[in-house]
Every structure is written in C-alpha cells, then in structure tokens.
Amino acid sequence: MILTTRERGQQAEDIACNYLQAKGLELYVRNYHCRRGEIDLIMGDGSTLVFVEVRYRSSSRFGSGAETVDSRKQRRIITAATHYLQTSPVQTRRPARFDVIFMQSADTIHWIKDAFQS
C-alpha cells in the first residue's frame, strides 16, 4: 500500500506521540493550527509544556529531518506556540520548551529536547 505524504506524516505523528507517551509525556493537543503556523503535538512533561515538531524523511539524501527545522520553521512554530499560550491561559504559567522528533522509520526515532529557544 502506497501512502500519501499526508498519510505518512500522520503515521509519523502517531509513532512520535506513542513514543513520547511511553517516555512519560502527556498529550494535550494534536495538530494545533492558527493563521501563522501549526504545532504537531502539544504535550506535558511534568511541569513543562512541550511543543513538538515531528519530521519524517524516507531518505537522508537531502538532509535529516532535524535539519529541515530551520530558522524560518522555528519562527512559525514559536508564533503558533505564542498564539496557543495567549488563547489557553491555563497553560501560560508553566515553563515551555520546543522539542523535535525526527525519524526515517518507526525503528529509528531521534528526540531532541529543547531543540531551539524562543
């Protein structure tokens, strides 16, 4: 069965979410959208609010998934996170961080905690 890019992305998010939950994180929101950006997963890690970007690459020929989270993508994620915090006042009193999960298969998952600063 051939998956579309969207389906592969959804599958990667499912794998990442399950992986992070197995590591003790709690899922709050999936695929948070606002006008200026999107966040794949919003989770809790103890008292810390975690905004997670999930990247999947079938090949490293054009770079790893982590390398695709450039400064432009980071700005979009930070903008979406700011919007989330402004519209979810319950969450605003918590420290937050930005993590990246990247993978080439379900067997090869890389988790970068605190991948970039806001």
Backbone atoms as SQL, in Angstrom:
CREATE TABLE atoms (id INTEGER PRIMARY KEY, chain TEXT, resi INTEGER, resn TEXT, atom TEXT, x REAL, y REAL, z REAL);
INSERT INTO atoms VALUES
  (1, 'A', 1, 'MET', 'N', 0.837, -1.185, 0.000),
  (2, 'A', 1, 'MET', 'CA', 0.000, 0.000, 0.000),
  (3, 'A', 1, 'MET', 'C', 0.882, 1.248, 0.000),
  (4, 'A', 2, 'ILE', 'N', 0.620, 2.142, -0.897),
  (5, 'A', 2, 'ILE', 'CA', 1.381, 3.381, -1.010),
  (6, 'A', 2, 'ILE', 'C', 0.644, 4.474, -0.237),
  (7, 'A', 3, 'LEU', 'N', 1.375, 5.125, 0.656),
  (8, 'A', 3, 'LEU', 'CA', 0.795, 6.194, 1.466),
  (9, 'A', 3, 'LEU', 'C', 1.071, 7.548, 0.825),
  (10, 'A', 4, 'THR', 'N', 0.123, 8.464, 0.967),
  (11, 'A', 4, 'THR', 'CA', 0.349, 9.832, 0.525),
  (12, 'A', 4, 'THR', 'C', 1.289, 10.514, 1.526),
  (13, 'A', 5, 'THR', 'N', 1.811, 11.650, 1.149),
  (14, 'A', 5, 'THR', 'CA', 2.678, 12.407, 2.051),
  (15, 'A', 5, 'THR', 'C', 1.943, 12.747, 3.340),
  (16, 'A', 6, 'ARG', 'N', 0.695, 13.133, 3.214),
  (17, 'A', 6, 'ARG', 'CA', -0.118, 13.474, 4.396),
  (18, 'A', 6, 'ARG', 'C', -0.293, 12.253, 5.301),
  (19, 'A', 7, 'GLU', 'N', -0.571, 11.098, 4.704),
  (20, 'A', 7, 'GLU', 'CA', -0.751, 9.874, 5.485),
  (21, 'A', 7, 'GLU', 'C', 0.552, 9.455, 6.172),
  (22, 'A', 8, 'ARG', 'N', 1.680, 9.595, 5.466),
  (23, 'A', 8, 'ARG', 'CA', 2.975, 9.281, 6.079),
  (24, 'A', 8, 'ARG', 'C', 3.255, 10.220, 7.247),
  (25, 'A', 9, 'GLY', 'N', 2.921, 11.491, 7.063),
  (26, 'A', 9, 'GLY', 'CA', 3.100, 12.461, 8.143),
  (27, 'A', 9, 'GLY', 'C', 2.243, 12.133, 9.347),
  (28, 'A', 10, 'GLN', 'N', 0.999, 11.752, 9.101),
  (29, 'A', 10, 'GLN', 'CA', 0.088, 11.383, 10.198),
  (30, 'A', 10, 'GLN', 'C', 0.609, 10.142, 10.919),
  (31, 'A', 11, 'GLN', 'N', 1.101, 9.182, 10.143),
  (32, 'A', 11, 'GLN', 'CA', 1.661, 7.967, 10.726),
  (33, 'A', 11, 'GLN', 'C', 2.884, 8.306, 11.586),
  (34, 'A', 12, 'ALA', 'N', 3.746, 9.193, 11.112),
  (35, 'A', 12, 'ALA', 'CA', 4.926, 9.608, 11.877),
  (36, 'A', 12, 'ALA', 'C', 4.508, 10.306, 13.171),
  (37, 'A', 13, 'GLU', 'N', 3.484, 11.141, 13.109),
  (38, 'A', 13, 'GLU', 'CA', 2.985, 11.803, 14.317),
  (39, 'A', 13, 'GLU', 'C', 2.431, 10.786, 15.311),
  (40, 'A', 14, 'ASP', 'N', 1.726, 9.770, 14.811),
  (41, 'A', 14, 'ASP', 'CA', 1.206, 8.713, 15.688),
  (42, 'A', 14, 'ASP', 'C', 2.351, 7.994, 16.397),
  (43, 'A', 15, 'ILE', 'N', 3.382, 7.640, 15.635),
  (44, 'A', 15, 'ILE', 'CA', 4.540, 6.942, 16.201),
  (45, 'A', 15, 'ILE', 'C', 5.234, 7.829, 17.234),
  (46, 'A', 16, 'ALA', 'N', 5.442, 9.106, 16.892),
  (47, 'A', 16, 'ALA', 'CA', 6.101, 10.044, 17.815),
  (48, 'A', 16, 'ALA', 'C', 5.283, 10.224, 19.089),
  (49, 'A', 17, 'CYS', 'N', 3.984, 10.374, 18.933),
  (50, 'A', 17, 'CYS', 'CA', 3.108, 10.564, 20.094),
  (51, 'A', 17, 'CYS', 'C', 3.179, 9.346, 21.013),
  (52, 'A', 18, 'ASN', 'N', 3.074, 8.153, 20.446),
  (53, 'A', 18, 'ASN', 'CA', 3.159, 6.927, 21.248),
  (54, 'A', 18, 'ASN', 'C', 4.518, 6.813, 21.936),
  (55, 'A', 19, 'TYR', 'N', 5.578, 7.153, 21.213),
  (56, 'A', 19, 'TYR', 'CA', 6.931, 7.111, 21.762),
  (57, 'A', 19, 'TYR', 'C', 7.053, 8.050, 22.963),
  (58, 'A', 20, 'LEU', 'N', 6.591, 9.287, 22.801),
  (59, 'A', 20, 'LEU', 'CA', 6.701, 10.272, 23.884),
  (60, 'A', 20, 'LEU', 'C', 5.810, 9.898, 25.073),
  (61, 'A', 21, 'GLN', 'N', 4.635, 9.361, 24.802),
  (62, 'A', 21, 'GLN', 'CA', 3.772, 8.925, 25.897),
  (63, 'A', 21, 'GLN', 'C', 4.427, 7.776, 26.667),
  (64, 'A', 22, 'ALA', 'N', 5.100, 6.884, 25.959),
  (65, 'A', 22, 'ALA', 'CA', 5.820, 5.789, 26.620),
  (66, 'A', 22, 'ALA', 'C', 6.966, 6.330, 27.480),
  (67, 'A', 23, 'LYS', 'N', 7.469, 7.515, 27.139),
  (68, 'A', 23, 'LYS', 'CA', 8.535, 8.166, 27.912),
  (69, 'A', 23, 'LYS', 'C', 7.971, 9.012, 29.050),
  (70, 'A', 24, 'GLY', 'N', 6.637, 9.023, 29.208),
  (71, 'A', 24, 'GLY', 'CA', 6.022, 9.706, 30.335),
  (72, 'A', 24, 'GLY', 'C', 5.374, 11.049, 30.030),
  (73, 'A', 25, 'LEU', 'N', 5.392, 11.499, 28.773),
  (74, 'A', 25, 'LEU', 'CA', 4.751, 12.771, 28.440),
  (75, 'A', 25, 'LEU', 'C', 3.248, 12.562, 28.284),
  (76, 'A', 26, 'GLU', 'N', 2.501, 13.612, 28.536),
  (77, 'A', 26, 'GLU', 'CA', 1.041, 13.573, 28.440),
  (78, 'A', 26, 'GLU', 'C', 0.592, 14.417, 27.249),
  (79, 'A', 27, 'LEU', 'N', -0.237, 13.839, 26.395),
  (80, 'A', 27, 'LEU', 'CA', -0.727, 14.545, 25.216),
  (81, 'A', 27, 'LEU', 'C', -1.840, 15.511, 25.606),
  (82, 'A', 28, 'TYR', 'N', -1.719, 16.767, 25.132),
  (83, 'A', 28, 'TYR', 'CA', -2.773, 17.766, 25.320),
  (84, 'A', 28, 'TYR', 'C', -3.501, 18.043, 24.007),
  (85, 'A', 29, 'VAL', 'N', -2.740, 18.323, 22.955),
  (86, 'A', 29, 'VAL', 'CA', -3.344, 18.724, 21.680),
  (87, 'A', 29, 'VAL', 'C', -2.530, 18.141, 20.530),
  (88, 'A', 30, 'ARG', 'N', -3.226, 17.688, 19.493),
  (89, 'A', 30, 'ARG', 'CA', -2.567, 17.268, 18.245),
  (90, 'A', 30, 'ARG', 'C', -2.930, 18.246, 17.152),
  (91, 'A', 31, 'ASN', 'N', -1.968, 18.564, 16.317),
  (92, 'A', 31, 'ASN', 'CA', -2.178, 19.398, 15.131),
  (93, 'A', 31, 'ASN', 'C', -2.874, 20.718, 15.452),
  (94, 'A', 32, 'TYR', 'N', -2.271, 21.476, 16.341),
  (95, 'A', 32, 'TYR', 'CA', -2.794, 22.801, 16.683),
  (96, 'A', 32, 'TYR', 'C', -2.499, 23.757, 15.526),
  (97, 'A', 33, 'HIS', 'N', -3.538, 24.394, 15.017),
  (98, 'A', 33, 'HIS', 'CA', -3.395, 25.319, 13.888),
  (99, 'A', 33, 'HIS', 'C', -3.819, 26.719, 14.292),
  (100, 'A', 34, 'CYS', 'N', -3.092, 27.673, 13.791),
  (101, 'A', 34, 'CYS', 'CA', -3.535, 29.059, 13.825),
  (102, 'A', 34, 'CYS', 'C', -3.140, 29.660, 12.485),
  (103, 'A', 35, 'ARG', 'N', -3.506, 30.888, 12.259),
  (104, 'A', 35, 'ARG', 'CA', -3.287, 31.524, 10.959),
  (105, 'A', 35, 'ARG', 'C', -1.819, 31.529, 10.537),
  (106, 'A', 36, 'ARG', 'N', -0.915, 31.610, 11.471),
  (107, 'A', 36, 'ARG', 'CA', 0.505, 31.772, 11.126),
  (108, 'A', 36, 'ARG', 'C', 1.356, 30.527, 11.332),
  (109, 'A', 37, 'GLY', 'N', 0.744, 29.408, 11.732),
  (110, 'A', 37, 'GLY', 'CA', 1.567, 28.227, 11.929),
  (111, 'A', 37, 'GLY', 'C', 0.810, 27.046, 12.480),
  (112, 'A', 38, 'GLU', 'N', 1.556, 25.984, 12.718),
  (113, 'A', 38, 'GLU', 'CA', 0.994, 24.742, 13.222),
  (114, 'A', 38, 'GLU', 'C', 1.989, 24.105, 14.177),
  (115, 'A', 39, 'ILE', 'N', 1.453, 23.389, 15.154),
  (116, 'A', 39, 'ILE', 'CA', 2.273, 22.604, 16.062),
  (117, 'A', 39, 'ILE', 'C', 1.745, 21.179, 16.003),
  (118, 'A', 40, 'ASP', 'N', 2.646, 20.236, 15.758),
  (119, 'A', 40, 'ASP', 'CA', 2.223, 18.847, 15.596),
  (120, 'A', 40, 'ASP', 'C', 1.656, 18.272, 16.887),
  (121, 'A', 41, 'LEU', 'N', 2.382, 18.420, 17.981),
  (122, 'A', 41, 'LEU', 'CA', 1.953, 17.873, 19.271),
  (123, 'A', 41, 'LEU', 'C', 2.231, 18.894, 20.366),
  (124, 'A', 42, 'ILE', 'N', 1.282, 19.045, 21.260),
  (125, 'A', 42, 'ILE', 'CA', 1.492, 19.839, 22.469),
  (126, 'A', 42, 'ILE', 'C', 1.314, 18.867, 23.625),
  (127, 'A', 43, 'MET', 'N', 2.361, 18.763, 24.444),
  (128, 'A', 43, 'MET', 'CA', 2.379, 17.743, 25.490),
  (129, 'A', 43, 'MET', 'C', 2.876, 18.332, 26.804),
  (130, 'A', 44, 'GLY', 'N', 2.683, 17.589, 27.852),
  (131, 'A', 44, 'GLY', 'CA', 3.217, 17.958, 29.150),
  (132, 'A', 44, 'GLY', 'C', 4.306, 16.986, 29.559),
  (133, 'A', 45, 'ASP', 'N', 5.398, 17.517, 30.069),
  (134, 'A', 45, 'ASP', 'CA', 6.494, 16.707, 30.597),
  (135, 'A', 45, 'ASP', 'C', 6.704, 17.181, 32.030),
  (136, 'A', 46, 'GLY', 'N', 5.982, 16.565, 32.952),
  (137, 'A', 46, 'GLY', 'CA', 5.976, 17.055, 34.329),
  (138, 'A', 46, 'GLY', 'C', 5.331, 18.428, 34.352),
  (139, 'A', 47, 'SER', 'N', 6.047, 19.411, 34.867),
  (140, 'A', 47, 'SER', 'CA', 5.500, 20.769, 34.937),
  (141, 'A', 47, 'SER', 'C', 5.800, 21.593, 33.686),
  (142, 'A', 48, 'THR', 'N', 6.471, 20.999, 32.694),
  (143, 'A', 48, 'THR', 'CA', 6.877, 21.723, 31.485),
  (144, 'A', 48, 'THR', 'C', 5.911, 21.461, 30.342),
  (145, 'A', 49, 'LEU', 'N', 5.543, 22.518, 29.649),
  (146, 'A', 49, 'LEU', 'CA', 4.726, 22.426, 28.449),
  (147, 'A', 49, 'LEU', 'C', 5.675, 22.227, 27.269),
  (148, 'A', 50, 'VAL', 'N', 5.399, 21.231, 26.430),
  (149, 'A', 50, 'VAL', 'CA', 6.322, 20.877, 25.350),
  (150, 'A', 50, 'VAL', 'C', 5.607, 21.000, 24.003),
  (151, 'A', 51, 'PHE', 'N', 6.194, 21.818, 23.122),
  (152, 'A', 51, 'PHE', 'CA', 5.708, 21.962, 21.747),
  (153, 'A', 51, 'PHE', 'C', 6.611, 21.085, 20.879),
  (154, 'A', 52, 'VAL', 'N', 6.015, 20.106, 20.199),
  (155, 'A', 52, 'VAL', 'CA', 6.798, 19.100, 19.480),
  (156, 'A', 52, 'VAL', 'C', 6.581, 19.219, 17.972),
  (157, 'A', 53, 'GLU', 'N', 7.682, 19.307, 17.243),
  (158, 'A', 53, 'GLU', 'CA', 7.672, 19.259, 15.783),
  (159, 'A', 53, 'GLU', 'C', 8.124, 17.858, 15.384),
  (160, 'A', 54, 'VAL', 'N', 7.328, 17.193, 14.544),
  (161, 'A', 54, 'VAL', 'CA', 7.640, 15.838, 14.088),
  (162, 'A', 54, 'VAL', 'C', 8.054, 15.902, 12.625),
  (163, 'A', 55, 'ARG', 'N', 9.199, 15.296, 12.324),
  (164, 'A', 55, 'ARG', 'CA', 9.708, 15.281, 10.945),
  (165, 'A', 55, 'ARG', 'C', 10.015, 13.847, 10.547),
  (166, 'A', 56, 'TYR', 'N', 9.587, 13.481, 9.367),
  (167, 'A', 56, 'TYR', 'CA', 9.871, 12.157, 8.811),
  (168, 'A', 56, 'TYR', 'C', 10.543, 12.329, 7.465),
  (169, 'A', 57, 'ARG', 'N', 11.581, 11.575, 7.239),
  (170, 'A', 57, 'ARG', 'CA', 12.262, 11.574, 5.948),
  (171, 'A', 57, 'ARG', 'C', 12.480, 10.134, 5.535),
  (172, 'A', 58, 'SER', 'N', 12.090, 9.792, 4.332),
  (173, 'A', 58, 'SER', 'CA', 12.298, 8.433, 3.843),
  (174, 'A', 58, 'SER', 'C', 13.750, 8.216, 3.453),
  (175, 'A', 59, 'SER', 'N', 14.477, 9.312, 3.274),
  (176, 'A', 59, 'SER', 'CA', 15.888, 9.238, 2.889),
  (177, 'A', 59, 'SER', 'C', 16.609, 10.442, 3.475),
  (178, 'A', 60, 'SER', 'N', 17.888, 10.267, 3.767),
  (179, 'A', 60, 'SER', 'CA', 18.672, 11.397, 4.273),
  (180, 'A', 60, 'SER', 'C', 19.427, 12.089, 3.138),
  (181, 'A', 61, 'ARG', 'N', 19.065, 11.768, 1.912),
  (182, 'A', 61, 'ARG', 'CA', 19.742, 12.333, 0.740),
  (183, 'A', 61, 'ARG', 'C', 19.723, 13.862, 0.748),
  (184, 'A', 62, 'PHE', 'N', 18.636, 14.452, 1.226),
  (185, 'A', 62, 'PHE', 'CA', 18.527, 15.917, 1.258),
  (186, 'A', 62, 'PHE', 'C', 18.648, 16.464, 2.677),
  (187, 'A', 63, 'GLY', 'N', 19.219, 15.678, 3.580),
  (188, 'A', 63, 'GLY', 'CA', 19.393, 16.103, 4.961),
  (189, 'A', 63, 'GLY', 'C', 18.451, 15.361, 5.886),
  (190, 'A', 64, 'SER', 'N', 18.766, 15.415, 7.154),
  (191, 'A', 64, 'SER', 'CA', 17.925, 14.738, 8.149),
  (192, 'A', 64, 'SER', 'C', 16.679, 15.573, 8.425),
  (193, 'A', 65, 'GLY', 'N', 15.725, 14.959, 9.082),
  (194, 'A', 65, 'GLY', 'CA', 14.512, 15.682, 9.463),
  (195, 'A', 65, 'GLY', 'C', 14.812, 16.869, 10.357),
  (196, 'A', 66, 'ALA', 'N', 15.804, 16.714, 11.237),
  (197, 'A', 66, 'ALA', 'CA', 16.168, 17.812, 12.139),
  (198, 'A', 66, 'ALA', 'C', 16.704, 19.008, 11.377),
  (199, 'A', 67, 'GLU', 'N', 17.411, 18.760, 10.295),
  (200, 'A', 67, 'GLU', 'CA', 17.985, 19.859, 9.511),
  (201, 'A', 67, 'GLU', 'C', 16.920, 20.680, 8.791),
  (202, 'A', 68, 'THR', 'N', 15.727, 20.120, 8.639),
  (203, 'A', 68, 'THR', 'CA', 14.662, 20.856, 7.958),
  (204, 'A', 68, 'THR', 'C', 13.924, 21.822, 8.879),
  (205, 'A', 69, 'VAL', 'N', 14.229, 21.788, 10.169),
  (206, 'A', 69, 'VAL', 'CA', 13.614, 22.733, 11.113),
  (207, 'A', 69, 'VAL', 'C', 14.545, 23.941, 11.194),
  (208, 'A', 70, 'ASP', 'N', 14.522, 24.724, 10.118),
  (209, 'A', 70, 'ASP', 'CA', 15.398, 25.888, 10.002),
  (210, 'A', 70, 'ASP', 'C', 14.816, 27.073, 10.762),
  (211, 'A', 71, 'SER', 'N', 15.488, 28.200, 10.700),
  (212, 'A', 71, 'SER', 'CA', 15.049, 29.371, 11.470),
  (213, 'A', 71, 'SER', 'C', 13.661, 29.843, 11.044),
  (214, 'A', 72, 'ARG', 'N', 13.342, 29.738, 9.775),
  (215, 'A', 72, 'ARG', 'CA', 12.001, 30.136, 9.304),
  (216, 'A', 72, 'ARG', 'C', 10.925, 29.241, 9.921),
  (217, 'A', 73, 'LYS', 'N', 11.154, 27.921, 9.925),
  (218, 'A', 73, 'LYS', 'CA', 10.206, 26.972, 10.515),
  (219, 'A', 73, 'LYS', 'C', 10.113, 27.195, 12.020),
  (220, 'A', 74, 'GLN', 'N', 11.243, 27.462, 12.661),
  (221, 'A', 74, 'GLN', 'CA', 11.236, 27.733, 14.099),
  (222, 'A', 74, 'GLN', 'C', 10.371, 28.945, 14.428),
  (223, 'A', 75, 'ARG', 'N', 10.498, 30.004, 13.631),
  (224, 'A', 75, 'ARG', 'CA', 9.683, 31.206, 13.858),
  (225, 'A', 75, 'ARG', 'C', 8.191, 30.892, 13.753),
  (226, 'A', 76, 'ARG', 'N', 7.824, 30.075, 12.779),
  (227, 'A', 76, 'ARG', 'CA', 6.410, 29.707, 12.611),
  (228, 'A', 76, 'ARG', 'C', 5.905, 28.901, 13.817),
  (229, 'A', 77, 'ILE', 'N', 6.725, 27.997, 14.308),
  (230, 'A', 77, 'ILE', 'CA', 6.345, 27.193, 15.474),
  (231, 'A', 77, 'ILE', 'C', 6.233, 28.084, 16.708),
  (232, 'A', 78, 'ILE', 'N', 7.186, 28.984, 16.892),
  (233, 'A', 78, 'ILE', 'CA', 7.157, 29.900, 18.037),
  (234, 'A', 78, 'ILE', 'C', 5.921, 30.796, 17.972),
  (235, 'A', 79, 'THR', 'N', 5.588, 31.277, 16.781),
  (236, 'A', 79, 'THR', 'CA', 4.390, 32.107, 16.619),
  (237, 'A', 79, 'THR', 'C', 3.133, 31.324, 16.972),
  (238, 'A', 80, 'ALA', 'N', 3.042, 30.083, 16.507),
  (239, 'A', 80, 'ALA', 'CA', 1.877, 29.247, 16.827),
  (240, 'A', 80, 'ALA', 'C', 1.827, 28.948, 18.327),
  (241, 'A', 81, 'ALA', 'N', 2.982, 28.709, 18.941),
  (242, 'A', 81, 'ALA', 'CA', 3.031, 28.452, 20.383),
  (243, 'A', 81, 'ALA', 'C', 2.581, 29.678, 21.168),
  (244, 'A', 82, 'THR', 'N', 3.006, 30.845, 20.721),
  (245, 'A', 82, 'THR', 'CA', 2.584, 32.095, 21.369),
  (246, 'A', 82, 'THR', 'C', 1.074, 32.245, 21.283),
  (247, 'A', 83, 'HIS', 'N', 0.513, 31.962, 20.122),
  (248, 'A', 83, 'HIS', 'CA', -0.945, 32.029, 19.946),
  (249, 'A', 83, 'HIS', 'C', -1.639, 31.047, 20.882),
  (250, 'A', 84, 'TYR', 'N', -1.118, 29.833, 20.958),
  (251, 'A', 84, 'TYR', 'CA', -1.698, 28.825, 21.848),
  (252, 'A', 84, 'TYR', 'C', -1.683, 29.323, 23.298),
  (253, 'A', 85, 'LEU', 'N', -0.560, 29.869, 23.726),
  (254, 'A', 85, 'LEU', 'CA', -0.452, 30.345, 25.101),
  (255, 'A', 85, 'LEU', 'C', -1.392, 31.511, 25.379),
  (256, 'A', 86, 'GLN', 'N', -1.597, 32.380, 24.386),
  (257, 'A', 86, 'GLN', 'CA', -2.494, 33.519, 24.562),
  (258, 'A', 86, 'GLN', 'C', -3.950, 33.088, 24.619),
  (259, 'A', 87, 'THR', 'N', -4.280, 31.984, 23.970),
  (260, 'A', 87, 'THR', 'CA', -5.673, 31.533, 23.942),
  (261, 'A', 87, 'THR', 'C', -5.944, 30.419, 24.945),
  (262, 'A', 88, 'SER', 'N', -4.922, 29.953, 25.640),
  (263, 'A', 88, 'SER', 'CA', -5.059, 28.898, 26.648),
  (264, 'A', 88, 'SER', 'C', -4.434, 29.373, 27.953),
  (265, 'A', 89, 'PRO', 'N', -5.078, 30.300, 28.634),
  (266, 'A', 89, 'PRO', 'CA', -4.455, 30.925, 29.802),
  (267, 'A', 89, 'PRO', 'C', -4.076, 29.948, 30.913),
  (268, 'A', 90, 'VAL', 'N', -4.690, 28.780, 30.966),
  (269, 'A', 90, 'VAL', 'CA', -4.353, 27.800, 31.990),
  (270, 'A', 90, 'VAL', 'C', -2.899, 27.348, 31.829),
  (271, 'A', 91, 'GLN', 'N', -2.424, 27.278, 30.589),
  (272, 'A', 91, 'GLN', 'CA', -1.090, 26.773, 30.307),
  (273, 'A', 91, 'GLN', 'C', 0.011, 27.832, 30.459),
  (274, 'A', 92, 'THR', 'N', -0.332, 29.096, 30.569),
  (275, 'A', 92, 'THR', 'CA', 0.669, 30.160, 30.491),
  (276, 'A', 92, 'THR', 'C', 1.588, 30.253, 31.702),
  (277, 'A', 93, 'ARG', 'N', 1.241, 29.635, 32.777),
  (278, 'A', 93, 'ARG', 'CA', 2.060, 29.764, 33.988),
  (279, 'A', 93, 'ARG', 'C', 3.073, 28.626, 34.112),
  (280, 'A', 94, 'ARG', 'N', 3.361, 27.964, 33.016),
  (281, 'A', 94, 'ARG', 'CA', 4.283, 26.834, 33.028),
  (282, 'A', 94, 'ARG', 'C', 5.500, 27.149, 32.168),
  (283, 'A', 95, 'PRO', 'N', 6.653, 26.626, 32.539),
  (284, 'A', 95, 'PRO', 'CA', 7.792, 26.745, 31.626),
  (285, 'A', 95, 'PRO', 'C', 7.493, 25.937, 30.361),
  (286, 'A', 96, 'ALA', 'N', 8.079, 26.349, 29.250),
  (287, 'A', 96, 'ALA', 'CA', 7.833, 25.665, 27.985),
  (288, 'A', 96, 'ALA', 'C', 9.150, 25.402, 27.268),
  (289, 'A', 97, 'ARG', 'N', 9.126, 24.412, 26.387),
  (290, 'A', 97, 'ARG', 'CA', 10.282, 24.126, 25.550),
  (291, 'A', 97, 'ARG', 'C', 9.790, 23.621, 24.197),
  (292, 'A', 98, 'PHE', 'N', 10.719, 23.611, 23.249),
  (293, 'A', 98, 'PHE', 'CA', 10.441, 23.158, 21.892),
  (294, 'A', 98, 'PHE', 'C', 11.303, 21.932, 21.603),
  (295, 'A', 99, 'ASP', 'N', 10.651, 20.813, 21.317),
  (296, 'A', 99, 'ASP', 'CA', 11.352, 19.572, 21.005),
  (297, 'A', 99, 'ASP', 'C', 11.136, 19.213, 19.540),
  (298, 'A', 100, 'VAL', 'N', 12.063, 18.438, 19.003),
  (299, 'A', 100, 'VAL', 'CA', 11.928, 17.917, 17.639),
  (300, 'A', 100, 'VAL', 'C', 12.093, 16.403, 17.700),
  (301, 'A', 101, 'ILE', 'N', 11.170, 15.707, 17.070),
  (302, 'A', 101, 'ILE', 'CA', 11.275, 14.261, 16.865),
  (303, 'A', 101, 'ILE', 'C', 11.493, 14.072, 15.374),
  (304, 'A', 102, 'PHE', 'N', 12.549, 13.345, 15.009),
  (305, 'A', 102, 'PHE', 'CA', 12.717, 13.045, 13.588),
  (306, 'A', 102, 'PHE', 'C', 13.037, 11.578, 13.415),
  (307, 'A', 103, 'MET', 'N', 12.598, 11.055, 12.277),
  (308, 'A', 103, 'MET', 'CA', 12.765, 9.630, 12.030),
  (309, 'A', 103, 'MET', 'C', 12.834, 9.339, 10.543),
  (310, 'A', 104, 'GLN', 'N', 13.462, 8.206, 10.240),
  (311, 'A', 104, 'GLN', 'CA', 13.453, 7.686, 8.881),
  (312, 'A', 104, 'GLN', 'C', 12.609, 6.432, 8.822),
  (313, 'A', 105, 'SER', 'N', 12.339, 5.839, 9.973),
  (314, 'A', 105, 'SER', 'CA', 11.453, 4.684, 10.072),
  (315, 'A', 105, 'SER', 'C', 10.947, 4.631, 11.503),
  (316, 'A', 106, 'ALA', 'N', 9.993, 3.736, 11.753),
  (317, 'A', 106, 'ALA', 'CA', 9.457, 3.604, 13.106),
  (318, 'A', 106, 'ALA', 'C', 10.512, 3.062, 14.065),
  (319, 'A', 107, 'ASP', 'N', 11.567, 2.450, 13.502),
  (320, 'A', 107, 'ASP', 'CA', 12.620, 1.873, 14.326),
  (321, 'A', 107, 'ASP', 'C', 13.716, 2.868, 14.678),
  (322, 'A', 108, 'THR', 'N', 13.755, 3.995, 13.986),
  (323, 'A', 108, 'THR', 'CA', 14.820, 4.971, 14.180),
  (324, 'A', 108, 'THR', 'C', 14.208, 6.314, 14.555),
  (325, 'A', 109, 'ILE', 'N', 14.037, 6.509, 15.849),
  (326, 'A', 109, 'ILE', 'CA', 13.424, 7.734, 16.353),
  (327, 'A', 109, 'ILE', 'C', 14.479, 8.529, 17.102),
  (328, 'A', 110, 'HIS', 'N', 14.611, 9.803, 16.745),
  (329, 'A', 110, 'HIS', 'CA', 15.550, 10.700, 17.413),
  (330, 'A', 110, 'HIS', 'C', 14.745, 11.809, 18.079),
  (331, 'A', 111, 'TRP', 'N', 14.996, 12.036, 19.358),
  (332, 'A', 111, 'TRP', 'CA', 14.270, 13.043, 20.131),
  (333, 'A', 111, 'TRP', 'C', 15.275, 14.086, 20.591),
  (334, 'A', 112, 'ILE', 'N', 15.087, 15.306, 20.122),
  (335, 'A', 112, 'ILE', 'CA', 15.941, 16.419, 20.546),
  (336, 'A', 112, 'ILE', 'C', 15.113, 17.283, 21.491),
  (337, 'A', 113, 'LYS', 'N', 15.445, 17.214, 22.763),
  (338, 'A', 113, 'LYS', 'CA', 14.772, 18.039, 23.754),
  (339, 'A', 113, 'LYS', 'C', 15.331, 19.454, 23.693),
  (340, 'A', 114, 'ASP', 'N', 14.459, 20.419, 23.883),
  (341, 'A', 114, 'ASP', 'CA', 14.871, 21.830, 23.901),
  (342, 'A', 114, 'ASP', 'C', 15.700, 22.154, 22.675),
  (343, 'A', 115, 'ALA', 'N', 15.136, 21.821, 21.501),
  (344, 'A', 115, 'ALA', 'CA', 15.847, 21.914, 20.229),
  (345, 'A', 115, 'ALA', 'C', 16.170, 23.353, 19.809),
  (346, 'A', 116, 'PHE', 'N', 15.345, 24.296, 20.228),
  (347, 'A', 116, 'PHE', 'CA', 15.624, 25.689, 19.925),
  (348, 'A', 116, 'PHE', 'C', 14.956, 26.576, 20.948),
  (349, 'A', 117, 'GLN', 'N', 15.432, 27.789, 21.049),
  (350, 'A', 117, 'GLN', 'CA', 14.940, 28.745, 22.048),
  (351, 'A', 117, 'GLN', 'C', 13.978, 29.734, 21.408),
  (352, 'A', 118, 'SER', 'N', 13.024, 30.185, 22.175),
  (353, 'A', 118, 'SER', 'CA', 12.079, 31.208, 21.655),
  (354, 'A', 118, 'SER', 'C', 12.642, 32.589, 21.831);
